[in-house]
Amino acid sequence: MPGRAAETIPDAIESLLAAARREEPLSLTSCVRALRNALGGCELTDAELAELVATHAVARGFPVVIFNMAADAAALEAEPS
């Protein structure tokens, strides 16, 4: 998240989406990875975070959201926190 630590999960998601380029597809895997780094001890699962990001992205009018969590789930869980 650019500039500051987010206080809540929705704040972190909104910050992430505000910094994203709408001209490029939004990868849920990349978003979850960024949120994990920003939120530290977030208790939500990767799938729950991805669902929240997708919901916010669609509401904000992102034209392309890549639902690539299933393909990258093993890679995400293998990364050190």
LOLUM-333919 format. One record per residue (C-alpha): residue number from 1; residue in three letters; x, y, z; chain. Coordinates in steps of 0.2 Angstrom, whole numbers, plus 5000, padded with zeros to 4 digits. Layout:
<kemars>
<kemar><i>NUM</i><aa>ALA</aa><X>X</X><Y>Y</Y><Z>Z</Z><ch>A</ch></kemar>
...
</kemars>
This chain:
<kemars>
<kemar><i>1</i><aa>MET</aa><X>5000</X><Y>5000</Y><Z>5000</Z><ch>A</ch></kemar>
<kemar><i>2</i><aa>PRO</aa><X>5007</X><Y>5016</Y><Z>4995</Z><ch>A</ch></kemar>
<kemar><i>3</i><aa>GLY</aa><X>5012</X><Y>5028</Y><Z>5009</Z><ch>A</ch></kemar>
<kemar><i>4</i><aa>ARG</aa><X>5004</X><Y>5022</Y><Z>5025</Z><ch>A</ch></kemar>
<kemar><i>5</i><aa>ALA</aa><X>4999</X><Y>5006</Y><Z>5034</Z><ch>A</ch></kemar>
<kemar><i>6</i><aa>ALA</aa><X>4980</X><Y>5002</Y><Z>5031</Z><ch>A</ch></kemar>
<kemar><i>7</i><aa>GLU</aa><X>4970</X><Y>5002</Y><Z>5047</Z><ch>A</ch></kemar>
<kemar><i>8</i><aa>THR</aa><X>4956</X><Y>4990</Y><Z>5041</Z><ch>A</ch></kemar>
<kemar><i>9</i><aa>ILE</aa><X>4955</X><Y>4977</Y><Z>5027</Z><ch>A</ch></kemar>
<kemar><i>10</i><aa>PRO</aa><X>4943</X><Y>4987</Y><Z>5017</Z><ch>A</ch></kemar>
<kemar><i>11</i><aa>ASP</aa><X>4955</X><Y>5002</Y><Z>5018</Z><ch>A</ch></kemar>
<kemar><i>12</i><aa>ALA</aa><X>4969</X><Y>4991</Y><Z>5012</Z><ch>A</ch></kemar>
<kemar><i>13</i><aa>ILE</aa><X>4959</X><Y>4985</Y><Z>4998</Z><ch>A</ch></kemar>
<kemar><i>14</i><aa>GLU</aa><X>4953</X><Y>5002</Y><Z>4993</Z><ch>A</ch></kemar>
<kemar><i>15</i><aa>SER</aa><X>4971</X><Y>5009</Y><Z>4994</Z><ch>A</ch></kemar>
<kemar><i>16</i><aa>LEU</aa><X>4977</X><Y>4994</Y><Z>4983</Z><ch>A</ch></kemar>
<kemar><i>17</i><aa>LEU</aa><X>4964</X><Y>4997</Y><Z>4970</Z><ch>A</ch></kemar>
<kemar><i>18</i><aa>ALA</aa><X>4967</X><Y>5016</Y><Z>4970</Z><ch>A</ch></kemar>
<kemar><i>19</i><aa>ALA</aa><X>4985</X><Y>5013</Y><Z>4965</Z><ch>A</ch></kemar>
<kemar><i>20</i><aa>ALA</aa><X>4981</X><Y>5000</Y><Z>4952</Z><ch>A</ch></kemar>
<kemar><i>21</i><aa>ARG</aa><X>4980</X><Y>5004</Y><Z>4934</Z><ch>A</ch></kemar>
<kemar><i>22</i><aa>ARG</aa><X>4963</X><Y>5001</Y><Z>4926</Z><ch>A</ch></kemar>
<kemar><i>23</i><aa>GLU</aa><X>4971</X><Y>4998</Y><Z>4909</Z><ch>A</ch></kemar>
<kemar><i>24</i><aa>GLU</aa><X>4979</X><Y>4982</Y><Z>4915</Z><ch>A</ch></kemar>
<kemar><i>25</i><aa>PRO</aa><X>4970</X><Y>4966</Y><Z>4921</Z><ch>A</ch></kemar>
<kemar><i>26</i><aa>LEU</aa><X>4969</X><Y>4965</Y><Z>4940</Z><ch>A</ch></kemar>
<kemar><i>27</i><aa>SER</aa><X>4976</X><Y>4949</Y><Z>4946</Z><ch>A</ch></kemar>
<kemar><i>28</i><aa>LEU</aa><X>4968</X><Y>4943</Y><Z>4962</Z><ch>A</ch></kemar>
<kemar><i>29</i><aa>THR</aa><X>4984</X><Y>4933</Y><Z>4966</Z><ch>A</ch></kemar>
<kemar><i>30</i><aa>SER</aa><X>4995</X><Y>4949</Y><Z>4965</Z><ch>A</ch></kemar>
<kemar><i>31</i><aa>CYS</aa><X>4982</X><Y>4958</Y><Z>4976</Z><ch>A</ch></kemar>
<kemar><i>32</i><aa>VAL</aa><X>4981</X><Y>4945</Y><Z>4989</Z><ch>A</ch></kemar>
<kemar><i>33</i><aa>ARG</aa><X>5000</X><Y>4945</Y><Z>4990</Z><ch>A</ch></kemar>
<kemar><i>34</i><aa>ALA</aa><X>5001</X><Y>4964</Y><Z>4992</Z><ch>A</ch></kemar>
<kemar><i>35</i><aa>LEU</aa><X>4987</X><Y>4963</Y><Z>5005</Z><ch>A</ch></kemar>
<kemar><i>36</i><aa>ARG</aa><X>4996</X><Y>4950</Y><Z>5015</Z><ch>A</ch></kemar>
<kemar><i>37</i><aa>ASN</aa><X>5012</X><Y>4961</Y><Z>5015</Z><ch>A</ch></kemar>
<kemar><i>38</i><aa>ALA</aa><X>5002</X><Y>4976</Y><Z>5021</Z><ch>A</ch></kemar>
<kemar><i>39</i><aa>LEU</aa><X>4991</X><Y>4968</Y><Z>5034</Z><ch>A</ch></kemar>
<kemar><i>40</i><aa>GLY</aa><X>5003</X><Y>4957</Y><Z>5042</Z><ch>A</ch></kemar>
<kemar><i>41</i><aa>GLY</aa><X>4992</X><Y>4946</Y><Z>5054</Z><ch>A</ch></kemar>
<kemar><i>42</i><aa>CYS</aa><X>4976</X><Y>4946</Y><Z>5044</Z><ch>A</ch></kemar>
<kemar><i>43</i><aa>GLU</aa><X>4966</X><Y>4931</Y><Z>5049</Z><ch>A</ch></kemar>
<kemar><i>44</i><aa>LEU</aa><X>4956</X><Y>4930</Y><Z>5033</Z><ch>A</ch></kemar>
<kemar><i>45</i><aa>THR</aa><X>4960</X><Y>4916</Y><Z>5021</Z><ch>A</ch></kemar>
<kemar><i>46</i><aa>ASP</aa><X>4968</X><Y>4920</Y><Z>5004</Z><ch>A</ch></kemar>
<kemar><i>47</i><aa>ALA</aa><X>4951</X><Y>4915</Y><Z>4996</Z><ch>A</ch></kemar>
<kemar><i>48</i><aa>GLU</aa><X>4942</X><Y>4927</Y><Z>5007</Z><ch>A</ch></kemar>
<kemar><i>49</i><aa>LEU</aa><X>4953</X><Y>4941</Y><Z>5003</Z><ch>A</ch></kemar>
<kemar><i>50</i><aa>ALA</aa><X>4952</X><Y>4937</Y><Z>4985</Z><ch>A</ch></kemar>
<kemar><i>51</i><aa>GLU</aa><X>4933</X><Y>4938</Y><Z>4986</Z><ch>A</ch></kemar>
<kemar><i>52</i><aa>LEU</aa><X>4933</X><Y>4954</Y><Z>4994</Z><ch>A</ch></kemar>
<kemar><i>53</i><aa>VAL</aa><X>4946</X><Y>4962</Y><Z>4982</Z><ch>A</ch></kemar>
<kemar><i>54</i><aa>ALA</aa><X>4935</X><Y>4955</Y><Z>4967</Z><ch>A</ch></kemar>
<kemar><i>55</i><aa>THR</aa><X>4919</X><Y>4963</Y><Z>4975</Z><ch>A</ch></kemar>
<kemar><i>56</i><aa>HIS</aa><X>4928</X><Y>4980</Y><Z>4978</Z><ch>A</ch></kemar>
<kemar><i>57</i><aa>ALA</aa><X>4936</X><Y>4979</Y><Z>4960</Z><ch>A</ch></kemar>
<kemar><i>58</i><aa>VAL</aa><X>4919</X><Y>4976</Y><Z>4951</Z><ch>A</ch></kemar>
<kemar><i>59</i><aa>ALA</aa><X>4911</X><Y>4989</Y><Z>4961</Z><ch>A</ch></kemar>
<kemar><i>60</i><aa>ARG</aa><X>4924</X><Y>5002</Y><Z>4956</Z><ch>A</ch></kemar>
<kemar><i>61</i><aa>GLY</aa><X>4922</X><Y>4997</Y><Z>4938</Z><ch>A</ch></kemar>
<kemar><i>62</i><aa>PHE</aa><X>4938</X><Y>4988</Y><Z>4934</Z><ch>A</ch></kemar>
<kemar><i>63</i><aa>PRO</aa><X>4935</X><Y>4981</Y><Z>4917</Z><ch>A</ch></kemar>
<kemar><i>64</i><aa>VAL</aa><X>4946</X><Y>4965</Y><Z>4919</Z><ch>A</ch></kemar>
<kemar><i>65</i><aa>VAL</aa><X>4948</X><Y>4955</Y><Z>4935</Z><ch>A</ch></kemar>
<kemar><i>66</i><aa>ILE</aa><X>4959</X><Y>4939</Y><Z>4934</Z><ch>A</ch></kemar>
<kemar><i>67</i><aa>PHE</aa><X>4952</X><Y>4925</Y><Z>4945</Z><ch>A</ch></kemar>
<kemar><i>68</i><aa>ASN</aa><X>4969</X><Y>4916</Y><Z>4946</Z><ch>A</ch></kemar>
<kemar><i>69</i><aa>MET</aa><X>4968</X><Y>4911</Y><Z>4964</Z><ch>A</ch></kemar>
<kemar><i>70</i><aa>ALA</aa><X>4966</X><Y>4892</Y><Z>4962</Z><ch>A</ch></kemar>
<kemar><i>71</i><aa>ALA</aa><X>4980</X><Y>4891</Y><Z>4950</Z><ch>A</ch></kemar>
<kemar><i>72</i><aa>ASP</aa><X>4992</X><Y>4901</Y><Z>4961</Z><ch>A</ch></kemar>
<kemar><i>73</i><aa>ALA</aa><X>4986</X><Y>4895</Y><Z>4978</Z><ch>A</ch></kemar>
<kemar><i>74</i><aa>ALA</aa><X>5000</X><Y>4883</Y><Z>4981</Z><ch>A</ch></kemar>
<kemar><i>75</i><aa>ALA</aa><X>5013</X><Y>4897</Y><Z>4976</Z><ch>A</ch></kemar>
<kemar><i>76</i><aa>LEU</aa><X>5005</X><Y>4909</Y><Z>4988</Z><ch>A</ch></kemar>
<kemar><i>77</i><aa>GLU</aa><X>5005</X><Y>4897</Y><Z>5003</Z><ch>A</ch></kemar>
<kemar><i>78</i><aa>ALA</aa><X>5023</X><Y>4892</Y><Z>5000</Z><ch>A</ch></kemar>
<kemar><i>79</i><aa>GLU</aa><X>5029</X><Y>4910</Y><Z>5001</Z><ch>A</ch></kemar>
<kemar><i>80</i><aa>PRO</aa><X>5036</X><Y>4915</Y><Z>5018</Z><ch>A</ch></kemar>
<kemar><i>81</i><aa>SER</aa><X>5025</X><Y>4928</Y><Z>5028</Z><ch>A</ch></kemar>
</kemars>
